[in-house]
Amino acid sequence: MRENLLIQDLSIRALACLAEARDNETGQHIVRTQIYVELLARKLAEHERFRDALAGSRLNMIVKAAPLHDLGKVGIPDAILLKPGRLTPEEFEIMKTHTTIGADAITKAMEQALAGADDAMTEVAGSAFAFLKVAREISLSHQEKWDGSGYPAGLTGDAIPVSARLMALADVFDALMTRRVYKPPMTLDEATKIIVDGRGKHFDPAVVDAFIACRERFAEIAARYADPLTEHD
């Protein structure tokens, strides 16, 4: 059982690293955002609005699935994915499809597994499929915004899965704190201001409140797992 779980974890991380490699990211982005999601989830686990969504094994499934949030980037053309400047509106529409590409890939994986499964395999597949459904909702909905201005579906408020709401804040915080070809890293205070300004707009207010409560831990993780310096830094 331990060996199977290790193989599962390594397979998930390999897929996530493949997606990040196409985006000129490092594996540290995967590590950081996964820990941020776990910090938020554990802080909110007893919150009345989040208790059911984070109950039992679901919290751990969300944490395990977090590295797959950008799986769909493997389907975005290099000219768009690796463009150092601002995307045109047409290019951004293509970039937005990384959410549905990733979700569709996970859906197809489940469909093909079911098509080839015998009765015995179907009976024991419940937990694996529960995990894949969580991975799918994170991939599909992590770019949704609380006020409905996100994509791909323009979901609002509690219609956005809890897993995706946690991932949205973790992903944005990491992007703000990390150097990119088009921007330097922000300070903790600068990043915090943007997150707080997004309360009730980009982010679920309760998730922002959980971030504020955990902010120093976020800063520690950002420093501990910082990307290696390059010759240009």
C-alpha positions as CSV (number, residue, x, y, z in Angstrom):
1,M,0.0,0.0,0.0
2,R,2.8,2.4,0.9
3,E,4.6,1.6,-2.4
4,N,1.4,2.2,-4.4
5,L,0.8,5.6,-2.6
6,L,4.4,6.6,-3.3
7,I,4.0,5.7,-7.0
8,Q,0.8,7.7,-7.1
9,D,2.4,10.7,-5.5
10,L,5.4,10.6,-7.9
11,S,3.2,10.2,-10.9
12,I,1.2,13.3,-9.9
13,R,4.3,15.3,-9.4
14,A,5.8,14.1,-12.7
15,L,2.7,15.4,-14.5
16,A,2.8,18.6,-12.6
17,C,6.5,19.2,-13.3
18,L,5.9,18.5,-17.0
19,A,3.3,21.3,-17.1
20,E,5.5,23.7,-15.2
21,A,8.6,22.9,-17.3
22,R,6.7,24.1,-20.4
23,D,6.0,27.4,-18.6
24,N,9.6,28.1,-17.7
25,E,8.7,27.4,-14.0
26,T,10.6,25.4,-11.5
27,G,9.3,22.6,-9.4
28,Q,9.4,25.0,-6.4
29,H,6.2,26.6,-7.6
30,I,4.5,23.3,-7.3
31,V,5.9,22.8,-3.8
32,R,5.1,26.3,-2.6
33,T,1.5,26.4,-3.9
34,Q,0.7,23.0,-2.5
35,I,1.9,24.1,1.0
36,Y,-0.1,27.3,0.7
37,V,-3.2,25.4,-0.2
38,E,-2.7,23.1,2.8
39,L,-2.2,26.0,5.2
40,L,-5.4,27.6,4.0
41,A,-7.4,24.3,4.1
42,R,-6.3,23.5,7.6
43,K,-7.1,27.0,8.8
44,L,-10.6,26.8,7.3
45,A,-11.3,23.1,8.1
46,E,-13.6,24.0,11.1
47,H,-15.2,27.1,9.4
48,E,-18.9,26.5,9.0
49,R,-18.9,27.3,5.3
50,F,-15.9,25.0,4.6
51,R,-16.4,22.2,7.1
52,D,-18.2,19.8,4.7
53,A,-16.0,20.5,1.7
54,L,-12.8,19.8,3.8
55,A,-14.2,16.9,5.9
56,G,-12.6,13.4,6.1
57,S,-10.2,12.6,3.3
58,R,-11.2,15.5,1.1
59,L,-8.8,17.9,2.6
60,N,-5.8,15.6,1.9
61,M,-7.2,15.0,-1.7
62,I,-7.3,18.7,-2.3
63,V,-3.7,19.1,-1.1
64,K,-2.5,16.1,-3.2
65,A,-4.3,17.4,-6.3
66,A,-3.1,21.0,-6.0
67,P,0.1,20.4,-8.2
68,L,-2.1,19.5,-11.2
69,H,-3.8,23.0,-11.3
70,D,-1.9,24.0,-14.5
71,L,-1.8,20.6,-16.2
72,G,-3.6,22.0,-19.2
73,K,-0.6,24.3,-20.0
74,V,0.9,21.3,-21.9
75,G,-1.7,22.1,-24.6
76,I,-0.9,25.8,-25.0
77,P,1.4,26.8,-28.0
78,D,4.9,27.9,-27.0
79,A,4.5,31.3,-28.8
80,I,1.8,32.1,-26.3
81,L,2.9,30.3,-23.2
82,L,6.5,31.6,-23.4
83,K,5.8,35.1,-24.6
84,P,7.7,37.5,-22.4
85,G,5.4,40.4,-22.9
86,R,1.7,41.1,-22.5
87,L,-0.6,38.8,-24.4
88,T,-3.0,40.1,-27.0
89,P,-6.7,39.6,-26.4
90,E,-6.7,36.8,-28.9
91,E,-3.7,35.2,-27.3
92,F,-5.2,35.5,-23.9
93,E,-8.4,33.7,-25.0
94,I,-6.1,30.8,-26.1
95,M,-4.2,30.9,-22.8
96,K,-7.5,30.7,-20.9
97,T,-8.2,27.3,-22.4
98,H,-5.5,25.7,-20.2
99,T,-8.3,25.3,-17.6
100,T,-10.5,23.2,-19.9
101,I,-7.6,21.4,-21.5
102,G,-6.5,20.1,-18.1
103,A,-10.0,19.2,-17.0
104,D,-10.8,17.4,-20.2
105,A,-7.6,15.3,-20.0
106,I,-8.6,14.2,-16.5
107,T,-12.2,13.4,-17.6
108,K,-10.9,11.3,-20.5
109,A,-8.5,9.5,-18.2
110,M,-11.5,8.5,-16.0
111,E,-13.7,7.5,-18.9
112,Q,-11.0,5.3,-20.4
113,A,-10.2,3.7,-17.1
114,L,-13.9,2.9,-16.6
115,A,-14.3,1.5,-20.1
116,G,-11.5,-1.0,-19.5
117,A,-12.3,-1.9,-15.9
118,D,-13.9,-5.1,-14.8
119,D,-16.4,-5.3,-11.9
120,A,-13.7,-5.9,-9.3
121,M,-11.7,-2.9,-10.5
122,T,-14.8,-0.7,-10.6
123,E,-15.6,-1.6,-7.0
124,V,-12.2,-0.4,-5.7
125,A,-11.9,2.6,-7.9
126,G,-14.0,4.9,-5.7
127,S,-11.2,6.7,-3.9
128,A,-9.1,7.1,-7.0
129,F,-12.0,8.6,-8.9
130,A,-12.8,10.9,-6.0
131,F,-9.3,12.2,-6.1
132,L,-9.4,12.7,-9.9
133,K,-12.7,14.6,-9.6
134,V,-11.0,17.0,-7.1
135,A,-8.1,17.4,-9.5
136,R,-10.5,18.1,-12.3
137,E,-12.3,20.9,-10.4
138,I,-9.0,22.5,-9.4
139,S,-7.8,22.5,-13.0
140,L,-11.1,23.7,-14.4
141,S,-12.0,26.4,-11.8
142,H,-8.8,27.9,-10.2
143,Q,-9.0,30.9,-12.5
144,E,-12.6,31.7,-11.4
145,K,-13.1,34.9,-9.3
146,W,-15.5,35.5,-6.4
147,D,-17.2,38.3,-8.3
148,G,-17.8,36.3,-11.5
149,S,-15.1,38.0,-13.6
150,G,-12.9,34.9,-13.9
151,Y,-12.9,32.0,-16.4
152,P,-13.8,29.7,-18.0
153,A,-17.4,29.7,-16.7
154,G,-17.7,33.0,-14.9
155,L,-18.8,31.3,-11.7
156,T,-19.6,33.5,-8.6
157,G,-19.3,33.0,-4.9
158,D,-20.0,29.6,-3.4
159,A,-20.6,28.2,-6.9
160,I,-16.8,28.1,-7.2
161,P,-15.5,24.8,-5.7
162,V,-13.7,25.3,-2.4
163,S,-10.6,23.5,-3.7
164,A,-10.4,26.1,-6.6
165,R,-11.0,29.0,-4.2
166,L,-8.0,27.9,-2.1
167,M,-5.9,27.3,-5.2
168,A,-6.8,30.7,-6.7
169,L,-5.2,32.6,-3.7
170,A,-2.2,30.3,-3.4
171,D,-1.5,30.7,-7.1
172,V,-1.8,34.5,-7.2
173,F,0.3,34.9,-4.0
174,D,3.1,32.8,-5.5
175,A,3.0,34.7,-8.8
176,L,3.3,38.0,-6.9
177,M,6.2,36.9,-4.8
178,T,8.1,35.3,-7.6
179,R,10.4,36.9,-10.3
180,R,9.1,36.6,-13.8
181,V,10.7,37.7,-17.1
182,Y,8.3,40.6,-17.1
183,K,8.5,41.7,-13.4
184,P,10.6,41.6,-10.3
185,P,9.3,39.8,-7.2
186,M,7.1,41.8,-4.8
187,T,7.7,42.3,-1.1
188,L,5.4,40.5,1.3
189,D,3.6,43.7,2.1
190,E,3.0,44.5,-1.6
191,A,1.7,41.1,-2.2
192,T,-0.5,41.2,0.9
193,K,-2.0,44.5,-0.2
194,I,-3.1,43.0,-3.6
195,I,-4.5,39.9,-1.9
196,V,-6.5,42.1,0.6
197,D,-7.7,44.4,-2.2
198,G,-9.0,41.3,-3.9
199,R,-11.2,40.3,-0.9
200,G,-14.7,39.9,-2.1
201,K,-13.6,40.5,-5.7
202,H,-11.1,38.0,-6.8
203,F,-11.1,35.9,-3.7
204,D,-13.5,34.5,-1.2
205,P,-13.4,36.8,1.8
206,A,-13.0,33.9,4.2
207,V,-10.0,32.6,2.3
208,V,-8.4,36.0,2.4
209,D,-9.0,36.1,6.2
210,A,-7.3,32.7,6.5
211,F,-4.4,34.0,4.5
212,I,-4.0,37.0,6.7
213,A,-4.0,34.7,9.8
214,C,-1.3,32.5,8.1
215,R,0.7,35.3,6.4
216,E,3.9,34.7,8.3
217,R,3.9,31.0,7.5
218,F,3.3,32.0,3.8
219,A,6.4,34.2,4.0
220,E,8.4,31.4,5.6
221,I,7.5,29.0,2.8
222,A,8.2,31.6,0.1
223,A,11.7,32.0,1.5
224,R,12.4,28.4,2.2
225,Y,11.5,27.2,-1.2
226,A,12.6,30.2,-3.2
227,D,13.5,29.7,-6.8
228,P,17.3,29.4,-7.4
229,L,19.0,32.6,-8.6
230,T,20.0,32.8,-12.2
231,E,22.9,34.7,-13.8
232,H,20.5,37.6,-14.5
233,D,19.4,38.0,-10.9
